């Protein structure tokens, strides 16, 4: 198409398409406002945000994308479009682990788009608290890393929380060594979150063996400290580097190239099936031989895949444990519902933490 057109003609064609896109974007926004009006008229005053609906839209645009844009890039564009449209219906407040510049904030914006209000918290427990008391509609919490494994504190908070898991976010984690200093030779101490120190353990041993490492509450807090002290460095991400104006002394220092952290979206909403879902549950078994086998076997017989199982002390008695289990499928699916019903006589506690769409982008 473009080989017979001049540069000026191509730019004019782009400008014309931009105007058409702008018109279509605003038509979509008007329809979103109409949806809100219909929901209110039908008495649905609460859940304007539908994780199942958004996941279905993102999957559909990825599957129908003819290129040359990559499907993941198209999905990100639509995520921001849906975020802006939702803000016209009901702006969301999403709690994250602060301060600004953490990977948790990045995960929140990746999942909800940039048209949400974010609420900074000091601890993961504070995120649960802000959602439980209604100060935030949703929260985003880290739950596991591909290098360092599960984040036990997050799992423990689910034991007594009434909140539901409403979604998940998979975020590729790239760590950089940041400082206001100009050279590695100037660094006397490295600050970072304990998880990030673990994810960069081999690099630190190879490059900063005799340098003190100090674990702090978040990578953004580490960046703040590195900004304040000329002989300090932080292990943190790109956002923190820009936010605190730090030099990047070394890039991509994570030990695993595919280093990924999984985050969970928590809220008070029961999420409908999207067609490609996960269900997370907490199970406390009876203290008898073969108890765990009796819990896991029904899933296998039903052909339901178990994605993960983690054990944590129940805190109800010595050597008593609860198991956190992730499976494929939604709790409303016939096969899943049947297995959950079958499990009830064989366990002390069965608590479904939520059914939610698998991460799309």
Number of C-alpha atoms within 10 A of each C-alpha: 5 8 7 8 11 10 11 9 12 15 12 12 12 12 12 11 12 12 11 11 12 11 12 12 15 13 12 15 20 14 12 20 18 13 14 20 15 12 15 13 10 9 9 12 11 10 15 18 19 15 23 21 14 19 23 17 17 21 18 12 15 21 10 9 15 10 9 6 9 11 19 16 12 16 21 18 14 18 23 18 19 22 22 20 21 23 20 14 17 15 17 19 19 26 30 32 27 23 20 22 24 22 27 26 24 18 25 26 21 17 25 24 21 17 19 18 17 20 20 17 18 13 16 19 16 16 25 26 18 20 21 19 9 12 14 21 21 29 30 30 26 25 17 20 21 15 19 16 12 16 15 14 13 18 18 17 14 20 17 7 12 12 21 22 27 26 24 24 22 20 20 16 22 22 23 23 23 31 33 23 20 15 13 17 9 14 21 15 17 25 29 26 20 16 18 22 24 16 23 19 15 16 16 19 11 9 10 17 12 11 13 12 19 14 15 14 16 27 29 29 22 27 31 23 20 26 22 14 14 15 19 24 33 34 30 30 24 18 16 25 23 12 13 20 15 22 18 22 16 14 14 15 19 23 17 15 12 12 17 17 22 21 25 24 24 26 24 17 18 17 22 18 20 22 15 17 21 25 24 24 20 22 22 23 22 16 13 7 8 10 14 17 10 14 20 15 13 17 21 12 9 12 12 15 13 17 12 11 14 14 16 18 14 15 12 9 8 8 10 15 19 21 20 22 19 20 20 19 26 24 25 13 12 10 15 21 13 15 20 18 10 13 20 13 11 15 16 13 15 19 14 17 23 23 28 30 26 20 18 18 19
